[in-house]
Every structure is written in structure tokens, then in C-alpha cells.
Amino acid sequence: MGEQTPRLALLRLSGEIGIKARATRMQFRKRLVQNLRDALVSEGLPPRLEVSHDRLYVELPSHVTLEDHALARVFGVSSLSLVERHPVTALPDVVRIGAALFADAVRGKHFAVRARRVGRREGVVTSAGAVERELGAALLPYAAGVDLGNPEVTARLELTEHATSFFTERARGPGGLPLGVEGRAVALFSGGFDSAVATWQIQKRGVECDLVFCNLGGAAHLREVLRVALHLADRWSYGSRPRLHAIDFEPVAGALRAHTTTRYWQILLKRQMLRAAEAVAGEIGASAIVTGDAVGQVSSQTLPNLAVVSRATPLAVLRPLVGFDKSEITERARAIGSYELSKAVGEYCALVPSKPATQARLETVLAEEARLPGDPLRGPLAGRSVFDLRALDPAVFDDEGLAVERLPDGAVLIDLRPLAQFRSGHHPGALHLDFASALAAYPSFDRQQRYVLACEYGLLSAQLAEQMRRAGFRVHHFRGGQRALMRAT
């Protein structure tokens, strides 16, 4: 594409927004623009957008790509394209500019032309069919031929009253509804695959979420869970300020061990977790509780047990993964980028009965709860810690000088980001090895060498650095991730 005009990101709104009544549609679009501005600021870009019909336009610097860009992680955006927009509408001008822009892209390849009118159709003077025919004929001498069914390159145009946009690629957005338009909930959050994906799924439906973490594993468990929570907050919560409420649940587990029947421990624990979430929800004005339950996945998630657990609270209990297989959940975790972080979260279960109840009856569970002395949640709720995830100090992940803010002399710098991000910009001295490859390869590294690991936000790098240090390596991670590293260059 040419360099004479600014590169624009064209964002298409989710179809669900377009079918709402006009007042609701305007409200949703206003919130979407607010969230997009937050995403741009998070990338260090000016928060300027142009709104036109069901399209949004953002001017981007020349080096920016849409792959894994914050704009592609804003709920309510169905797809994105990098476009050149020219103030032409007449057929001869559209064909002339299109031929100049697309000639190199179609050279020696089979291609198709796709054009559509956008906005007030009666104001668009050129028909989409005429553009496809005329521009296709103009491009044919450069190409190997036309293939309308399976083209190697598709030349795309959007025709409006005052301008035409030209592009070839179309990246998918998450779709859904703009975060915040459907109110607030609290999500029971363990940091594992299920709770992270469940939180993401309900955010996709426009619901802002605070996270409630019932801690059974102490400080180490908290650090692991915070890494997953921070990933969701920094990459998928634009327009929101989610918090994590960390509650020490060991006293609750201790009370259950001391006073209740073993086979009901898991059900009783889940009911106490729902009540803890209900208490937090009441404080922040949330309307529902989100869990990662899926029918039949573990003993506490049989249908009868889920029914008994749900009766612990009058709030709606939302289970967005209720019909998912475990493989579907982990596949979604990979797609949203939480898989490796969740994989590292340990199992910290203080209550593991050998023969758990799978068909619990409510009256039996209520009788078990009546054996508890007082309210086991009172102290843990009063003493909980609350973390503002969008303002979280990276030092919370530091352990024994693990983090550095400058590169030590002679250290090998390893960039753990995906290859596309590495290619878009990196420290001049960095070697590239994505996280999964580094995780598999580090046992063969030279143990006499000193290493510094860097990733996007300083989460995966801290996780791998901790693991390598336990294995005896001299290793650090760069605090603050890629941006901090580039500022220090």
C-alpha cells in the first residue's frame, strides 16, 4: 500500500450492536469508543477516533501492525483492517487508485475483488458490482488470473458517500458487547484454566468483573494467581479497572475439617466461596457471581451438587463454561493468552475427601453447616487484600532480587514474546525464543552464563525466571516488560 496517505485501522462493530434499538445502540457505541480510547492510551498512542456509521477509524503510526494489537482485544469489535482511505467516489477514480494500490499484491497470483457500500446507500454514487468488474479488469494484466472461490489475494474496498477505503487483510476481533454495558459481577477466580476463561467469556458479554480469590496456598499461590489476573486486566479489560480480592481461606478450610463430615467438604467449601463472593458483590454493587464450573468435570460439579452449591446465595450464579469440554476450555485459554500462566498455577486444595459426595441433598448440607461454630467467613473477609490490577506494582512478583531494571554486563537477553511481536520491535541485543520453546529448552542452557528474560508485561518472564532459578541458573527478568526494556535502552 502507498505511503502518501496515513494508515488507518478500520474497526467494524459487532453485529449484536447493530441490531439494538437506536438509543441502546448509541449507548453501546459510546461505551465502545471509551474502551477503545483506553486501549490506545495503554499502547502509548493518541486516543483519537473517528466514528462513521457502523465503522470506527484510528490513525496509526507506520510501524504498528494489527496482529495482537490492543485494538484487536476490545470487546464489541468484530474485525479490523489496515486501510488506505482516499477522498474519491467516482468509478474511474476508484479504479485508478485501486489499480495502483493492488497491482503489486496480485502480481503473479489468482485474485478476487470484493467491494461493498457502507452507510447511507443512496449517497454512494458508485455501485459495488461496477467496481468489482472494472477494477478486476484493470488488475488482470498483473495477475495469474481471477479466482472468485479461493483467491490467493482479495482486493477489498468499502465505498462511502465521501471516500473509499482500500485494503487486503481482515483481522478478527473478539466480537461480543462493549465491556461495561451489562453491569458488574464478581468472578470466583483460582487462576486456573476454567476461572480465567469463564471471566473472559462473561466480559465478552459486556459484564465488568472484580475477581474473588479464595487463597489456600499462601503467598506463592497469590503470586501465581495475580499473574493470570493481571494478564486479563492488562490485555482484555480496556475501559475497566478490575480488582482482585484475595481472601485467606485456610481458616475456613480448617473449620470445615474440624467440624464437618469428610465426604461433603468440597460442596461445603464451594458454598462458603459463593458466600464470600456475595459479600464482595454487595460492597461493589455487583449483580451476579461468575464461576468456571462445567457439568461433570469434578465431583463437586455434578448436576445435583451444582444445584445444592447454588442455593448458598440469592445472587444469580453465572456459569459460562457449563457445557464446555476441558479441551475446549484449554483451547480458549490458548487463544486469549492465559494458558501458560494458568498452567503454572499449582493445585492448592486443603480438602480432598477420598470418597466425595456426588449426589448431595440440600437438607444434609444445611445440617453440616449448622455444625460450624459461628461465621467462619467474618475474619477472612475483614482481613482480605484488594489489588487494583491495572495499577499493580510489578514488584509484587519479585522474589530475592529476581527483577532488574537495567541489563547486567555480559548477560544474555532472551525475548520470550511471540515471533510477530519480536519482529515488530525489540531490544537490539535480544535473542528470540518464545516462552514455550524457552520452557522446554532452558535445562540445556549454559549454567555458567547469566540470563535476563523479557516478555510483554513481565509476567511470563518472571514465571520462567523463578523456575530457572530453582534449577540453579543465574537468571533475572526485566521488570515492567517490553516497554520498560525499550525505555532503558
N, C-alpha and C positions, 0 to 999 in steps of 0.2 A: 504494500500500500504506500501511497505517497507520503512525503514529509512536509508538504506545503500547508496542510491543514492540521489542527490539533487532533490528537487521537482521543476519541470519546468512548467511554463504556456506555453501551445501551443496555438498560435493565428493563426486563419485562415483568410486569406484576403477575402474581399468582392468579390463575383463573378464578379461584374462590373469591378474590376481592372484587373482580369484575361483575360477578352475579349478585352482589349485595344491593340493597336499596340505596338510592343516591346518598342519603345522609350517612348511612353506615359506611358506604364506600369512601366518602370523603374523610370520615374519621379514621378509617383504616389506612388510607393513603397518607394522611398527615402523620400518623404514628410511624409508618414505614420510612418516610423521609427523615424523621427524627432519629430512627435507629440507624439509617444509612449514614447520616452525618456523624454519629458516634463511631461507626466503623471506619470512616475516613480519617477522623481525628486519631484513632488508635493506630493508623498506618502512617501518621505524620503528614497527611495530605489536607489541603484546604477543604472544609466541609461545605462545598458549593455544589448544588444540584439544580438541574433544570427539569421541570415537570411538564410533560406534554401528553395529553390524553392518558392512555394506559402505559406510557413509556416514561422512563427517567433517564437523564443523560448526565454523565460525570466526566469532566475533562481530566485526563491522566497524564503524568509525565511519560516521556518516550520509553523509559526503561521498564515500566511496570507491565506485568502480564496479568491476565485474569486467573491463571492457574493458581489455586489456593489463596487467592486474594480475599481480604476481609469482605468485599462486596459480594462474593460468592457464598458467604456464610451468614447472610442476613435472611431471616425467615420472612416470607412474603415475596421473595424474588424467585421467579420460575426459571429464568435463563438470562444469560448475559452474552454480549458480543462486543468486541472491539471494532469500531466502525469509523469510516470517514464520512462526514456529513457535508454535502455541498448544496448551496442555495440554488439548485436547479430543479425544475419540474417539467419542462417541455421534453417531449420524447427525443428529439435529436440531441439535446444537451445531455440527457441521462445516458443515452447510448454512447456518446463520445467519451464522457468521463469514465463510464463503466468499462469500455474497451481499454482505456489507458490503465486503469487500476487493476484489471483482472488478467491482462494478457500474459504476464509472467506466471501467474498462478496456474493457468490452464495449459501452459505450453507443454506439448507432447503428452497430454493426459485427456482422458474422457471426462466430460464436464456436463453440468446442467445449470440453467439459470432459473432462479426462483425469485419472484417479485410479489409483493403484496402492498395493498393500500392500507394505511393506518390513519385513524382519526376520522374526521368528517369527510366521508367518502365523496360527497357531492362537490367538495372543494378540491379534490385531487384530479387534475386535468388529464393525466396520462393513465391509460389502462395498464394493469399488471400484465395481461396477456400480450399486449403490444411490446412492452419492454422485454419480455422473455423471448419473443420471436426476433426482434430487431437486434438485441444485444447478443443473443445466441449466434445469429448470422455474422455479426461483427467479430466474434471471438473464434469462430470455427476455423479460420485460416491458421491460427496459432496452435490449435489443439489436435489431438489424435482423433477426436470425434465426439459426438453427443451421446450421452447415456443417461436417460431420464430415470431409469430404475435403480442403478447402483453407480452413481458418478464418483470418480476419484476426487473431484473438486466441485463444490457447489458455489456459484456466484450468487450472492443474495442481495436483495435490495428492498428497502422499505420506503414507500412513496407517501409523502405527506403534502399538505397544502403549499408549504413554503420551501421544502428541502427534500433531498433524497439521501438516505444512508446506504453505504456500500460496505459489505463485509463477506467473509467466507466461513468463519468459525462461529459456533454457538455452544457456550458452556452452560451446564446445568446449574441452577441454584437449588436451594433446599425446598422451595415452594412453601406451602403452609400459610399461616396467618402471621402478621407482624407481631413480634413479641410485645406483650403488654395489653393487647386489645381484649383479651378474655380474662383479665383479672389476675389474681395471685393464688398460689398454692404453696405448700411445703412438701418437699420430697424426702422420704427416708433414704439416706444416702450412705452406702457402705464403701463406695469406691470401686466395687466390683463391676463386672460387665453389665449386669442386669440394672443396677440402680443408675449407672451413668447413661445407659441407652434409654431407660424409662424417662429420666429427666429431660433428655434431648427430645424425645418423642412428644412429651407434653408441652415443651417450649415451642415446638413446631406448630402447635395448635394455638399459639398466641398467649400462653399462660406463663407469667413470670414465676420463678421458683426460688425460694430460700431452701437451703439444704439442712437437714437434721441428721447429724451423725452420732449414733449411739456407740460410744467407744468402749471396746472390750479388750484393747491391746496396748493401751498406754501411748507414750509419746511417739514411738516408732510407727504405730498404726495411724496416728493422727497425721504424721508427715506424709505417709503413703496416700492417704485419702485426700489430703489437701492438694497434692499434685494433680489428681484426677479432677477435683472440683475446680481448681484454677484453670485447667485446660478448657472446661466447659464455659467458665466465666469469661476468659480472655478471647476465646475463639467463636463462641456461639451465643453470647448474651448481650449483644450490642443493643444499647438503649435501656439497659437494666443494670442494677447494682446488686447482684445476688450476694447473700451472706451465708456462711456455714456456721451452724450452731452445734458445737461439739459438747456432748454430754457424757460425763463419766458414768458408764453403765455397769461397772463392776459391782457397786453396792446393790444395784437392782438384781443382778445375777446372783449375788451372794444370798440375798433374801429368798430368792426362788429356790436355790439349792438347800437352804436351811429349813424351809417351811412347806414345800410343796412336793407333790409326787413326781418322780423322775420322768415318767413317760409323757407328762404334759408340759415339760419345761419349755420346749420350743414354741408351743402355742401361747403359753403364758408370757414368754419373753416378747413375742411379736405384739401381743396386746399392750404390753407396757410401752413398747416403742411407738405404737399408734397413739397412745395417750400422751406421750412426750411430744410427739409431733402436733397433736391437738392443742397442747398448751402453747407451743410456739405460734401456731396458726392464729390462736386467739389474740396474741400480742401484736401480730403484724397485720391483722385483718385479712388473712387468707381464708379461702372458701372450701378448700379440699386438701386431701393428703394423697401424694403420689407414691406408689411402691413399684418395685421391679418384679412382682410376683408373676409367675406363669403357671397355669394349671398343671399339676402333676410333676413339677420339676423336682421338688423335695417333699419330705413328709409333711411339713407344715403348710404345703400348698396344694394338698388335695382339696377337692371342691368342698366337702364338709368342713374341713379345717379353715379354709379361707372364709367361709360363711361365719364361723364362730369368731375368728380373729376380727372380722369387720365390725362385729357387734360391740367392740370395745369403745367405739367413738360414734357420736352422732354425725360427724362430718362425712361428706362423700369421700370414699376411698377409690381413687382412680388407678387402674392397672393397665397401662397402655401396652404391656407385653403379654397380656393374659393368654393369647393364643399363639405366641411365638415358640418355635423350637429353639434349643440352645444354639444350634448352628446359625440360625437367623439372627440371634442376638449378637453373637460374636462377629458375624459379617457386618452388621450395622456398626458395631464398635470400631471395626477397622475403618469403615467409611468416614466416621466422624472423628477419627484420630485418637480415641481413648483406649484402644485395645492394649497397646504395650504398657501404658500406665496402669490400667486395671489388672493386667496380668501379673504385675509385680506386687499387688496388694495381697498381703498374707491372710490366711483364714484364722480369725481370732474368735473362736466360738467357745464361750465359757460353759456352755450347757449342751452336752452331747449324749442324750439318752441312747442306750443300746437298742431299745425297742420302743420307738416313739409312737404315740397315738396317731392314727391316720383317719379315724372316724370320730373325732371328739364331739361330745354333746355339750351344748351351752350350759345346761344346769350343772354338769360336772365341773366345767371350767370355772364357773362362778363360785362353786363350793371351794375349789382350790384357792381362788383369790381371796376368799374370806379368811383363809388361814394366815395371810400375811399380816404382820403387826404394823399398823399404821400405813402411811403412804410412802412406799419406797422411792417415789419419784421426787419428793419435796426437796431434799438436799441436792441431788444431782441437777435438777432444773435450776435451782438458785445459784449453783456454782458453775454453770456452763460457761464456755468461752465462745465468743462470737467473732468471726473473721469476715471483714469486708473483702471479698475475693478480688474485686477489680483494683483494690489499693493494697494488696497483700505485699508485705516486705519480703523479698526473696531470701532474706537472712533466716526466715523460718525453716528453710530447708538445709541450712548449714549444719555441719557436724564435724567438729575437730578440724577447723580450717580447711574444709573441703572446697569452699568457693574462693576464687581470686578475681580481682578487678583489673589486673594487668597481666601480661604474659611473662612468666619467668624466663630468664635467659636459658636458651638451649632446649626448651620444652617443645614437644611435638604437638601442634594444634590439630585436632580432629573435628571436623564439621559433621555433625550427625543428622543434618536435615535431609529431606528427600532431594534427589539429584536436580529436579527442576528448580527448587528454591536455591540450591547451591549455585547453579548456573546463572540465576538472576542477579547474584551479587554475593561476594564472600570476602573474607579476610585474605589478603594476598599470600600469606604464609600457610593457609589452611590446607590440610589433606581432606579428601572427602571419603566418608564411609558412613552410609546411613545407619540408623540406630539398630535395626535388626541384624545387619551384617556385622556391625561392631560388637554386638552382644554375643554373636557366635564366634567371632574371631579373636577377641581380646586375650583368651588364655594362651595364644601363641605369640603375643607381643613380647618385645624385648623388655625384660624386667629391670634392666639397668637404665632404661630410658625414663624420662619424666614426661607426663602427658597432661594436656589440658583439653577438655571436651567442651564443645559448644553446640547448642541447638537453638530453636526459635525463641523459647522463653526461659530456658534454664531449668526445665523440669526433667526432660529425658536425660540431659547431660548429668544432672545431679544424681539421678537414679543409677545410671551406669557407673558414675564415678564412685558412688558408695559401694557398689558391687565389686568393682575392680580393686578398691582399697582393701576390702575384706579379703581379697585373694592375694594381697601382698604387693600391689602395684603402687608406684609413686604417681599419684593422679589427682587432678583438681577439675572442677568445672568452672566455666566463666559465668559469674553472677550476672543475672539480667538478660542472658541470652544474646541473640544475634545483634540486636540494636545496640546494646551496651558494648559489645565487642567492636562494632564498627565505629562507635564514638571514641573508643580508646585507641583506635588505630593511628 
